[in-house]
Amino acid sequence: MKFPRRQFLHLAGGAVAFPLLSRGARAQAYPSRPVRIVVGFAPGGGADIVARLIGQWLSERLGQAVVVENRPGAATNIAMEAVVRAPPDGYTLAMVTSTNAINATLYEKLNFNFIRDVAPVGGISRVPNVMAVNPSVPAKTVPAFIAYAKANPGKINYGSAGSGTPSHLAGELFRMMADINIQHVPYRGAAPALTDLLGGQVQVIFSPMPALIEYIRAGKLHALAVTTAIRSEALPDLPTVADVLPGYEASTWYGIGAPRNTRAEIVGKLNREINAALADAKMKARLADLGGLVLSGSSADFGKLIADETEKWAKVVKASGAKAD
């Protein structure tokens, strides 16, 4: 039996449209059950807070529960491995941070490849570090601090949350670019480093703004600069380190990732909802309270940020000889 040409083309067109419709229907159906965001830090920290903010937004917009699962340990590597080993179906997501970009070089034998195995979904926010000193330090500006350090080589200590942490490498990047000799003192966490800065056991720190801002406002610490490329709305009168050392940038950033091979339509749907959140006035205000700047953009934009940050910190890790605790 022969089909008229017009009828054949009509049926062929329908055959092509049917699988496209099926794929579209699958995308519309996502999510059909709860989604989890795995966070490699304990509850209460910056990554956890940001994950819960975006999780609540996604839950309301997607019509499914979005659950934050805290899996601290091995400097976020346990959590990231759990995500990259999960099915690429959009139901297991990762809170991706600057720590992951550092770990890609800091740890020589990871069971995954951060760049290869994580599909970027979307950036959320970038939080400045603050370069802050104990009030006993006579230098009150970045140029004065550099001059003070050069006049006192090896006598100034900077604290960090531990070897290989973002606060450590922010200090190493500053030391290298300023060409000064300051000594690194690693602690087991940000809180003890801050305690010793307040007590004068260390003289300077490069720490995320939320941990320091109340001490700065109370006059218990003196802030010299923020470490982002632009000034922070939370401390608008504070200059940037880059004003003195062009090209310097060190910050804590947060975004969402998924296992590689997650379908493009799922990544696209999540990216659109994240960007909608970042355009919302209440969400922007909430992130600003944490000292954060929004990182809206496409999944490709977030992928470029991840690649650029991984490359940048690889150079600092290798040059400084930093080792994981």
N, C-alpha and C positions, 0 to 999 in steps of 0.2 A: 504494500500500500504506500502510495506516494503522498507526501504532504505538500500543499501549495507553499511556495516560497515565503509568503507573508505569514502563514500559520507557523512555519518552521522557525522563523526568526522570532516570532512571539514566544514560542515555547522555549527556545534557546535563551532568550532574554530572561524568562522566568527562572530557568535553571541556574543562571548566573546570579540572579537576585536572591534566590533562596538561601544559599550559604552565606551571602553577605548579611541577609536579615538575621540568620541564625547567630552569626558572630555579634551583630548589634544587640540581639536579644540577650546574649550572654553578658555583654558589657552592662546592659541596663539592669540585669539581675544582680550584679555585684554591688554591695555585698549581701548575701542571703543568710549570713550567720555572723557572730561577733568577730571583730578584728582585734588583734593584739599588737601593741607597740612595745618592743623589748628595749629596755633601758639598761645600760651597763653600769649604772651607778645606784647607790642606795637612795631610798626615798628622801625627799626634802631638799635636794640639791638643785642647781640650775637646770640640768638636763631633765630631771624628773618633773620639775614644775612646768617647763616648756612642753614636755610630752603630754602632761595632763591637760594643759590649756588647749593644745591642738586636738587631743583626743576627744575632749568634750565637744568641740566644734564639729569634728568629723562625725561623731555619734549623732548629733542633732541633724546634720545635713544628709547623712547617708541612711538614717533610719535603723541603724544597728549599733549595739554596744561596741565601744572601742575601749579595750582594757589595757591599762599600762602594767607591764610585768617587769619588775626590777630584778635584774640578774647581775649584781655586782661581782667583781672578781677578775684577777689578771688584767687590771687596767682596761676594762671593757671588752677584752678579747673573748671571754666566755659568752657574753651576750651576742657579740657579732657572729661568732661561729654558729650559735644556735639559729640565727636568722638565715645565714647563707646556706645552711643545711636544710632549711624548711622548704616545703613545696612552694614553687613560684606562682602562687594563686592569689596573692594580694591579701591573704589573711594573717600573715606574719610580717610585720614591718620593723624596721630598726630606727632608733634615735641615733642618727649619725652625728658625730661631733668632731671637733679639731683633734681630740685625743686619738681617734681612729686614724687620722692622716699621719700623725706622729708615729703611732705604733707600727705602721706599714714598714718603716725602716728600723725603728728602735728594737723590734723583736725579729731575730734572724730566722726563727723556725715557727712561724704561724701555720696553722692548719688550713688557711685560706689565703687568697690574694684579695686584698681590700678593693683595689681598682677593678679587677676582673670580675669578682663575685658579687659585688653590690650594684644594683641598679639604682641610680639617683632618681628620686621622686620629686623632691622640692626642698629648697631652703626655707628656713623659718626666721631665724634671727642671728645677729652677730652682737656679742657683748664685749665691750672693751675691757682690757686689763687696765689697771691703774698702776703707774710707777709711783710708789709712796715710800716715804722715809720716816724714821723716828724723828720727833721734833728736835732731838739733840743734835741731829746732823746739821751743820751750818749752811749747807747748800739748799737754796729754796727754788732753784730753777734747774732745768736739765743741763744747760751749759755750765752752771756753777758746780753741779754735781760731777760732771766729767772732769772739770779742772781740779776739784777736790780729790777725786779718785786718782788722777795722775800725780798729784802731790803726795799721795799716801798709797803707793802701790802695794797691793796685797793685804791692806789693813781694813778694807771694807768688806763686810759679809752680806750676801743677799740670800734670803730664805726662799724655799719653794715647797710645794706639796709633795715633793719626792723626785728622785732622779728620773729624767725622761718625761716628766709631766709638762703640760703647757706653760706653767709658771716658771719652771726651770729653763725651758728652751727660749722663752721670752727674754729671760735674763741673759742667756748665752748669746742670743742675737744682738742684744744691746751691747754686751761686752765686746763682741767681735766688731760691730760697726763703729763703736766709740773708741776702739783700740785702747782699752783700759784693763787693769789687772784687779778684778774683784773676785772674791772667793765665794763659791757656791756652798750653801749649807742645806742639805736635803732633810725634810721632815717626813713623817708618816701621816701626811694629810695637810690640808690647808689650815685647819684650826690651830695646831701647835706652832706652825710657822708664824701665824698672825700673833699668837700669844707672845712669842719671843721678839717679834718686831715691836710690839707695844712695850715690852720690858727692856728693849735696847740691846738684847743679845745679838740680834742681827740689825743692820742699819737700813736696808732697803728691800723692797719686795715688788714683784710684778704679778699682781693678783686680780682675778675678775672683780669688776666694780661692785656687784651686790655684797660681797663679803667685807668691803672696806668703806663703803660710802657713809655709813653712820659714824664711824670713827673719824672720818675726814671732816664731816660736818660738825662733830663735837670738838674738833681741834686736837684729838688724841694722836692723829697721824697727819703728816703734811703731804699733800699730793703734788707731784711735780708735773705730771702729764698723763694723758690717756694714750693707749698704744694703737688705737685704730687710726686709719688714714684721715678721718675727719673727726671733728669734735663731737662730744656726747651732749645730748640735750639734758641729761641728768646733772652734768657738771659743765655747763656751757662756757664758763670762764677759763677752763683748764685747757692749755695748749696740747698739741699732739707731740709725741716724740719725733715724728717725721718732720716737724718744723725745724728741728735741729739736725736730725739724721735722716735726710731724704731717702724714702724707700722703706723705712722701718714700718712694719705692721705686724702685730701679734695680738690675736683676739681669740675668744672662745665663740665658736659658731655651732649652730644646731640646725638639723634638717632631718628629713625622712628618707630612708632607703628601703629597698626591697631585695629579695633574692634575684640574682640575674635570671633572665628569661621570663620574668613576669611580663604578662601581655601588655602591649603598648596602650591598649584602651583602658586598662586598669590604672596604669601609671598616669595616663592623661587625666582620668577622672579624679584621682587623688590630688594631682598637681593643681587642677582647677579649684578644688575645694580648699586647698591650703592657701592659694592666692586670694580666694574670696575672704578667708579668715584674716589675712594680712591687710586687706583693704578695709576691714571693719574697724570703726573708730574705737570700740571698746577693747578689741583685741590689741590694737596698736598701743592703746594707753596702758594695757596690762604689761605688754612687753617693754614699754618705755619705763615702767616702774622698776623693772629688773635691769635697767640700763641698756636695753637691747635696741638695735636698729633692725628693721625688717629686711629680710632677704628674699623678697618676692622675685619670681622669674620662672622660666621654663625648667623642665627636668634637665635639659641640656646645659642651661646656665649653672645649675647646681652641680652637674657633672664636671663642668670646667673648673668651678671653685674647688671641688674635691681634688681634681688632678693637680691644679696649681699649688694648693696647700700641701699636698703630699710631696711634690717635688721640692718646694721651698724648705720644708722641715727636714727632708732627707739630707739636704746640704748642711743644715745646722747640726743635726745628729752626728753626721760623719765628721764634721770639722771640730766639734766639741768633744767627741769621744764619749758622748752620753751613753749610759748603759741602763737597761731596765732593772728596777729593784728586784 
